[in-house]
């Protein structure tokens, strides 16, 4: 099912890496992820199958930390809002 976007995505300028890191808390190991899609308000991340994540965490991507909230999941992909 295809839905039209209500707002156009604003893509960050410059080239960005496709690799990110998920930080659950300072004492937990960092979890690697791939950035599938990124916008000013959120991102689509891909993690290893079977990875369990909390509803809130920090994403380290291209030198920037963002506080994330999981809004949807589909197998090894998840959508987060900043």
C-alpha angles and dihedrals in degrees: 000000000000121000125190115238116249092213132027114249117246110219118210115247122246129033118303131195118248091222123090138171128227116215113197096174135333093263097048123084116260115256118220120225141171121239108229097174132001133190138161092268103039150330145234111236132190120209133178112285112268095025110146116212133180121241092256130040142133124266119210108203130159092345094310129107117213127186106231137199119197110237101171141003133200116177106296095353127082136181120222134190122214 
